């Protein structure tokens, strides 16, 4: 159960990262360095989510 709660928190955080990326992309002076950092964080979250989902499935 604790693993599922952690998974839900990660999914929420992943969605928040998507919102941040969209927001940053909407500014007239796009900070590509910041956007790339956000995308890397989002990818790490996605990998962690996938790992936890595979643990739950087995």
Secondary structure, DSSP 8 states (H G I E B T S, - for coil): -HHHHHHHHHHHHHHHHHHHHHHHHTSSS--HHHHHHHHHHHHHHHHHHHHHHHHHH-
